[in-house]
Amino acid sequence: MISVQNLTKQFNTTIAVHNLSFDVNEGQVFGLIGPDSAGKTTTLRVISTAMRPTSGRVTVGGVDVTRDPGAVNQLIGYMPQRFALYPDLTVVENLNFFADIFGSPRARRGELVARLLGFARLTEFQSRLARNLSGGMQKKLALAATLMHTPRVLLLDEPTTGVDPVSRREFWDLLTDVHLQGVTIVISTPYLDEAERCARIGLLYRGELIACDDPRKLRDEMRAVVFEAQAEQSLRARKLIERSEGVLTVSTHGDLLRVLADRAERAGAIQAAWRASGLAVSDLRAVKPRLEDAFVLMIQKQESK
Amino acid sequence: MNSRLVSIIRKEFIHIIRDPRSLAIMFVIPIIQLILLGYAATTDIRRLNTAVYDADRTIQSRQLIEAYRASDYFAIRYNVGNETEIAELLDRGDVRAGIIIPSGYGDNLAKGKAAQVAFLIDGSDPTVASTAFAASQSVGQAQSIQILQRRLGVDVTQLGGVEIRPRVWYNPELKSASYMIPAVMGMILQFLTTMFTALTIVREREQGTIEQLVVTPIKSWELVVGKVVPYIGVAFFDLAEVLFMGVLLFDVPIRGNVPLLLVLSLLFLLTTLGFGLLISTVARTQQEAMFLSFLVMLPGIFLSGFFFPLEAMPGWLQAVSYVIPLRYMLVILRGIILKGVGLPPLMDQVIALAILGPLIFAAASMRFRKSLE
């Protein structure tokens, strides 16, 4: 449904996205994952026709985004990261405005608006000014507005950033509804729990795609073992073993240490090091790897290149 | 009709009516400007503060002082005892003119000799000074003719000679307001349309809504026209408002054809809207847009003949003024409102605007892109 080939986008001297290639199949939920300024927004903007690529080729439904942006506009619904509807228009006025712009037929308008208001659970707020909606409601309204012209592809730029957990969950419920109707979804997010809801994810780091696969596969095929241990002086304990042989990364979460090592046999040497320095650290126990662990390793590998 | 265009226009009207601040600027500021400029920017000079040192103290000297007072140009505020006091009053700015009548003035007149009177004028403001200068002379001349008549015992007008009878056309009372108000209308038209066009487009960028708009099938021209049309409406409303208030408060005569005025205004608006559009392609924030609008407007106001007559400017400055649309609009406004002229005498202006307007608008449209970059 979407094909990105060798996409590069340059702003003056900074390269925001470098030589990106990936495909998104029809009906898929594809996640663009990565830290801030990794190039997620730029990638989505190019696919949505809001920006032109510096080089490379991007097609949506077989249509080239630079050759025929008008046709792409009809195919896609794009929801920018920042709330981009009119704060001084009411919920209904905003929806009607975008319906008009997309030329949706007047006859079915009332029904369509009512259905989307119901879908976004905003029916009772329909005459409220958009600026007076809560953050979560604004996101739902923005989603409803992008669905006004029943697009076949949804591009969502960090739609749940800065939204409370309950609204986040509700938003994903709405996305599931949309997905079940066969709409292809590309969503960018900094949250890894959301990444795991996607069928495929692309990991962006400093403008480059460093991995692109099924998130479960990325996690399970990680060549590392993960241990956890409790330590009173977790920072000192971490420092002590960080450079030991076979230790890939160590992270601390309060008094919890999370150690990634290349082989399970490293546990003995690590514990011996702690014991020798007299630090009070509990025994290492092997735990289930998480997607986050896989990402940390991939980014580390990329950095050492 | 094009539904996308209509929906943009409708949305823009909602923005206007829901924003009390811009409503105030649109409908109240023109009135304030009109009142301020109508009253304050007056160059009508009357009743200048004047000091008199009458060293003569005769009937003749008192007659002369009375003649100045009666002329209505001079208000005798001070009668002083020596010349230094007059100098002090002039220094402090308490008076703009001083009359010194030396002793022997009456005597000389009685003997049939020439009598001299010193007339001091504060020249720091040239407009005031030149009026005072002219008035001082004409009053003095009238006075000497009277004296001559009395001495000769004949009516001087019966002796022949040249008699000038000036007749002032269009604005017989030489009221500044009648001259200023048509100009204020031109300035308001320019101010509102340039600034608000720039602001409304920059605001879409600043508040991020442009990002949603650019991914819709809307075309650049629809966006531009849709955003500009409501402000043309506002501009015409203001035009009517200022015209009405001008008649009400300042008795501005409307001698010409109002529909013609509206049609020609539309031609002018093409240039000012074009400027606004051009600014919106450069400015990143609403503040920048506002600042640039002023920057474009200011030289326009000075080089359009708003305050200062263009004819008096050096050649190169006059050359610059040819690219300033307000220059042509002021001639049109003053021509239609004050002189009541029709289209033929305004053809030069109309042609100039008809060239400038599409040129500016085309340049702006070319720079305007429906894109985030």
Interface residues (C-beta under 8 A of the other chain):
Chain A: R45 S48 T49 A50 M51 R52 G70 N73 Q74 I76 Y78 P80 R82 F83 A84 L85 Y86 P87 D88 L89 E93 N96 F97 F98 D100 I101 F102 G103 A145
Chain B: S3 R4 V6 S7 I8 K11 I14 H15 R18 D19 Q207 G208 T209 I210 E211 Q212 L213 V214 V215 T216 P217 I218 S371 L372 E373
